[in-house]
Amino acid sequence: MSKKALGKGLKALISEEGFAAAEKAEEREAIQEGAIGSLPVDKIKVNPFQPRKEFDEAALEELRNSIIENGVIQPVTVCRDGDQYQLISGERRLRAVTSAGFKFIPAYVIEAHEDASKLELALIENIQREDLNAIEVALALKSLVTKCDLTQDEVAQKVGKNRSTVSNFLRLLKLPRQIQESIRTREISSGHARALINLPSEHLQLKVWRQIVARQLSVRQTEALVNNIFKDTTKPAVPKAEPRAIQLDQIEGQLRERLATKVRLIERKGGQGEIQIKYFSGEDLDRILDLLGQ
């Protein structure tokens, strides 16, 4: 096999002597653990624990063209699996190399013999290296907790993140399915999602999410909208002279949800009354007027 089949990337990583040794290792198909060499792509099995579920075809095509021109700069990471190898990280590179028609790929072989160890390594490697969307990261972190029996503190230490960051990612999985999909496709950001998490019901979360998408609200605008819903007056409640009709409470609650802001119905004598709608900025007023059809 010629050196060209490996691409230029491996040459940049090891010396000519090391490159020759790697070629011999290829022929024996026996690279020592902890070493870098080249492996036949058909000997590498795709990682079943890969957090990434979707691969952007345009990005893969760009990577393929780069590999054809420059070779694989960074080896994939694998571990032994019988007479084959299991991919730990680098599925995008493996896909691009295969698409480019290369028969071999630079690989770093690590030690991992138990499925639990392979899972943990795969998840940690991918969380640290790959450009995953927030939901993919959240699912990977959840797997570390549930399948690898790790605490959130242990997960945070292994992936190099703060515990609060890990906790915030995991909370995304409590959002409705439609919102999770919106995060996965990057229609909204994780910043939008963190604001939505604070809302007390799925109904409100979906309601505000639809406004984010329809009005293309920024994260700051979304946070302001959520704060409006939760805005509490610090004044003590004024005792009412007469019992308030239950129907008025229900109407007030419906208007509050519909307008996503503070609404108050004030009952007067003779069946009269007032509706007070609070807004917090000119932009907020425009939003409310839009909802009212003005």
Secondary structure as the mmCIF struct_conf table of DSSP 4:
data_model
#
loop_
_struct_conf.conf_type_id
_struct_conf.id
_struct_conf.beg_label_comp_id
_struct_conf.beg_label_asym_id
_struct_conf.beg_label_seq_id
_struct_conf.end_label_comp_id
_struct_conf.end_label_asym_id
_struct_conf.end_label_seq_id
HELX_RH_3T_P HELX_RH_3T_P1 LYS A 3 LEU A 6
BEND BEND1 LYS A 8 LYS A 8
HELX_RH_AL_P HELX_RH_AL_P1 GLY A 9 LEU A 13
BEND BEND2 ILE A 14 ILE A 14
HELX_RH_AL_P HELX_RH_AL_P2 GLU A 16 ARG A 28
TURN_TY1_P TURN_TY1_P1 GLU A 29 GLU A 29
HELX_LH_PP_P HELX_LH_PP_P1 ILE A 31 GLN A 32
TURN_TY1_P TURN_TY1_P2 GLU A 33 GLY A 34
STRN STRN1 ILE A 36 PRO A 40
HELX_RH_3T_P HELX_RH_3T_P2 VAL A 41 LYS A 43
STRN STRN2 ILE A 44 LYS A 45
HELX_LH_PP_P HELX_LH_PP_P2 VAL A 46 ASN A 47
TURN_TY1_P TURN_TY1_P3 PRO A 48 PHE A 49
BEND BEND3 PRO A 51 PRO A 51
HELX_RH_AL_P HELX_RH_AL_P3 GLU A 57 ASN A 70
BEND BEND4 ILE A 73 GLN A 74
STRN STRN3 VAL A 76 ASP A 81
TURN_TY1_P TURN_TY1_P4 GLY A 82 ASP A 83
STRN STRN4 GLN A 84 SER A 89
HELX_RH_AL_P HELX_RH_AL_P4 GLU A 91 ALA A 100
TURN_TY1_P TURN_TY1_P5 GLY A 101 GLY A 101
BEND BEND5 LYS A 103 LYS A 103
STRN STRN5 PHE A 104 ILE A 110
BEND BEND6 GLU A 114 GLU A 114
HELX_RH_AL_P HELX_RH_AL_P5 ASP A 115 ARG A 129
BEND BEND7 GLU A 130 GLU A 130
HELX_RH_AL_P HELX_RH_AL_P6 ALA A 134 THR A 146
TURN_TY1_P TURN_TY1_P6 LYS A 147 LYS A 147
BEND BEND8 CYS A 148 CYS A 148
HELX_RH_AL_P HELX_RH_AL_P7 GLN A 152 VAL A 159
TURN_TY1_P TURN_TY1_P7 GLY A 160 GLY A 160
HELX_RH_AL_P HELX_RH_AL_P8 ARG A 163 ARG A 171
HELX_RH_3T_P HELX_RH_3T_P3 LEU A 172 LYS A 174
BEND BEND9 LEU A 175 LEU A 175
HELX_RH_AL_P HELX_RH_AL_P9 ARG A 177 ARG A 184
TURN_TY1_P TURN_TY1_P8 THR A 185 ARG A 186
BEND BEND10 GLU A 187 ILE A 188
HELX_RH_AL_P HELX_RH_AL_P10 SER A 190 ILE A 197
TURN_TY1_P TURN_TY1_P9 ASN A 198 ASN A 198
BEND BEND11 LEU A 199 SER A 201
HELX_RH_AL_P HELX_RH_AL_P11 GLU A 202 ARG A 215
TURN_TY1_P TURN_TY1_P10 GLN A 216 GLN A 216
HELX_RH_AL_P HELX_RH_AL_P12 VAL A 219 PHE A 230
BEND BEND12 LYS A 235 LYS A 235
HELX_LH_PP_P HELX_LH_PP_P3 PRO A 236 LYS A 240
BEND BEND13 ALA A 241 GLU A 242
HELX_LH_PP_P HELX_LH_PP_P4 PRO A 243 ALA A 245
HELX_RH_AL_P HELX_RH_AL_P13 ILE A 246 LEU A 259
TURN_TY1_P TURN_TY1_P11 ALA A 260 ALA A 260
BEND BEND14 THR A 261 THR A 261
STRN STRN6 VAL A 263 GLU A 267
HELX_RH_3T_P HELX_RH_3T_P4 LYS A 269 GLY A 271
STRN STRN7 GLY A 273 ILE A 277
BEND BEND15 PHE A 280 SER A 281
HELX_RH_AL_P HELX_RH_AL_P14 GLY A 282 LEU A 291
TURN_TY1_P TURN_TY1_P12 LEU A 292 GLY A 293
#
